[in-house]
Amino acid sequence: MNWLTDGGIQLKKCILLILFSFTLILSACSQAEEDTQEYLGVIGEGKAFGYEYTVTKEQNNKFSWKIGYKGDISIIKESDANKKDLINFMDAVNDSKLVLVKLITSLSYFLIVIITTVILFKKDRKILKDSGIIISIFAGIAIYIAFQASFDLISLLQDTKYYYLTLTN
């Protein structure tokens, strides 16, 4: 009889805990008044290689863009005519940062392969001879990725310059 009473109390505690948790989840999911108000202000910004942009949301879903290169800032109101160029400029700036990280990572990887090869060369030349093909493959992959990233970076910087000059002239 005691087991049934304890089990019933345990079950009631579990149900109360579930209901309390459910109430907390529902209250967290409900929208407060400030969540439904429209946000006005800076909604995006980025910088890479001297190029920069800041997107500001204004009244009536209008956007204003502040774009620049090495401190020369221009403020542009977004319109149907320049919207595509502004987005392409933003994408080129953001992609330039990502490709730079890819380039630095691949060069760092290549440097690690070179350092490992030198250490193996000094310790035991036999190990180096046995693993030379694998080391060459790893070094080749790193060099290939670095060259690809550098060409991508050059292309992105040309795109960024083109869109910047198109928007400011």
ABEGO torsion letter per residue (X at the ends): XAAAAAAAAAAAAAAAAAAAAAAAAAAAABBBAAAABBBBEBABBBBBGGBBBBBBBBBGGBBBBBBBBGGBBBBBBBBAAAAAAAAAAAAAAAAAAAAAAAAAAAAAAAAAAAAAAAAAAAABAAAAAAAAAAAAAAAAAAAAAAAAAAAAAAAAAAAAAAAAAAAAX
